[in-house]
Amino acid sequence: MRILLAEDEHTLGTWLCKALEHAGIQVEWVDDGRLADRALQAHDHDALVLDLGLPGLDGHEVLQRLRERDQRLPTLILTARDSLAERVALLNAGADDFLAKPFALAELEARLQALVRRARGVEHPRLACGPLVYDGGRKQFTLHGEPLALSPRELSVLRVLAQRSGEPLSKQQILDRVFSDDESVHPEAVEVFVHRLRKRLDGSGVRITTLRGLGYALELG
């Protein structure tokens, strides 16, 4: 999962980035509403965690612009104002969920997982493409029932492809989800990991195809 975190409180933002990434969630963090609006248009995310009191553009304006563009990104609001009127206003404005400060990290993680599952129509954290199965609880792929030995980066790339199996993902989309904000990684790195994964999947009935001009797709065949 890759999220955009829009939070201007730097102590909280730093802590959330470290804690969420430790839990396997990639985080792009911005501390200004204008930066959040740009990031939402430029990058691919699975969810948005949005603080209301942002400089530049406040959270309400960021949410309004997001929905006006018909971006249906699951959005969880962080708010210090936990009134009924506030919750109703946020839901009517297009928010999917909210969490009052202070909050427990475990609850934030659980709410994010639930939002993303609902958005994808997934009821269980297991991903599958034929004999290739990813168990989210164990963070492990199996192929024909046997554990598939993968490096952490190979696992991350394959998981991204499995989440959208049958649909093409560009190199940049894969980079955004796997490498987060590491600007030193070039798109060509994706080619290397795809090449390695193709070797591991060879003859299995699952393959990674190249769709010219679109990217890579995980398919049966």
N, C-alpha and C positions, 0 to 999 in steps of 0.2 A: 504494500500500500504506500502511496506517496501523497502527502497532504501539503497544502499551503497553510501556514500559520501566520495570521496577521495580528500581531500583538506588539504594542509599543513599550510595554514594561520590560526592560531588558533583563532583569533578574529572573522574571517568570519565563521569558522567551528562551533564555539560555538553558534554564532547567528543563523546560519542556522539550527542547530539541534533543538534549542528551538523553533524557528519560525515554522519549518515544523512539529514538533511533536505537537505543539499547533493546527495545521491544520489537525491533524489526520494521519500524515504520520510518520511511524516508520523509524528511521534513525540509521544506523550503520556507525560510522565515523572512518576513518583511516587517518593518516597524512603522510603516506609513500607508495610509489608505490609497494614495496615488500609486505607490509601488505595488500594492495588492491588486489594484485594478489592472495594471499593466501585466503582472504575472499571470493573472487569470486568463488574459487574452493570448499570452505568448507561450505558456507551458501547459502540459497535460497533468492533471491531478485527479486523485480519487475522491478527495473531500477537502473542504475548507473549514478551518477553525478560525473564527472571526471575533475579535474584540470590538466592542462598540465605540470605545473612546479613542479612536485613532486620530493622529494629526493628518493634515492634508485633506483627506476625505474621511468622514466618520464611517463607522461600520454600517449604519443604515443606508448611506449613499452607495457604499461598495456593494451591498446586497441588492439594492434597487437596480444598479447598473448591470449586475450579474444576471438578474432575472429579465431585464429588458432585452438583453442579448439572447434570451431563451437558452442560457446555459443552465442545465439542470443538475449542476454539481451539488452533491449533498453538503449542506452547510450547517455547522454547529456553532452557535453563538455563545461566547463567553461574556457574562454580564455580572456587574455588581448590583444591578437593580432587579431583584427577583420578585417583582410584583405581578399580580394576575394581569393587570392592564398591559404591562411590558411584554409578558409572554404571549398574550393574544395579539398584540401589535406585531411582534416578531413573526409569529406563525402566519399572520395575514400578509406580511411583507414577503414571504417566501422562504423563511427559515425552516429547516427540517427538525432541529432539536436545539436545546439550549442547556447551559450548565452555569450555575451561579458560583461566583468566586466567594470564598475559597472552595476548592474541589479536590477530590481524591484522584490521583493519576489513574488508578484502576478503573474508576467510573468513566473517565474520559476515553480511555482505550476501548472499553466495552461499548460505549455509545458510538464511537467511530466505526468499530467493526460492524455493529448492527446497521448503521447508516449505509455503509458501503455494500454490505450483503443485500440489503433491500434494493439498493440502486441497481445492483447487478442481477437481481432476481435469484440470488444464491441462498439456499437455506442451510448449507453445511459448508464448513471451511475446506472441504476436500475438493480439489480440482481434478478433472480427468479429461484425457484425450485418448480414447481407446484403452490400450494396456498401460498407458502412462498415467500415473496417479500421484497427486501431491497431497500430502497430509499436513494441513496447516498446524495442527497441534504438535506434531513431531518435527515439522519443518524439514520434511524429507520426501524425495520422489522415489517411487518404486516403478519398475518396468517389468511387466508380466509377473508381478508379485515379489520381485527381488529388489532390494535396495539399489538405487543407482548412485554410484560414486561420483560426486561432483564437487568442484571447488565452490567456495561461497559465491564468487561472481558468476560462475556457470549456473548455479542454482538460482540466483536472482534473475538472470536473463531468461532462463527456461520458465520460471514462475510467471514472469511478465507475459511471455508468449502464451502460456497455458491459461492465464486469466482471460485472454481474448482469443482463444483457439478458433481457428478458421478465419480470423480477421487479420489483415495486415497491419503491422506496426512499423513505422519508419525508424531509422537509426536514431534520430533525435528523440523520438518518443521513448525508445528503450533506454537511451542515455539518461533522459530526465528521470526515469523511474528507478534506474539501478544505481546511477552514480551521483544523483542529487546535484549539489552545487560544486562538484569537483571540476573546475574549469580546465584542469590539465589533461583531462581525458578527451580524446578525439573520437569522432564517429567511427573511424577505422577500427577502434578497439572492439566495436560490436561485431565486426566481421570476424575477428579472431575468435571470440567466444562462440559465435554461431558455427564456425568451422569445427571447433572442438565438440560442440553439442551434436552436430551432424554425425561425427564419428561415433559418439556414444549411442546414438539412436539408430545407427545403420543396421538394416535388416530387422528392425523391431516392429514395423508396421506403422510407425509414427515418424514423420519427417518435418523438417523445416524448409519451406519452399521460399524462393525469392520471387516476388511479384514486381516486375519492372516499374519503377516510378512510384511504388507504394511502400515497399519494405518487405519484411519477413512475416510469415504466417506459419503457425504450428498446425499440421493437418494429418489426417490418417492417410496411409498410402505407402 
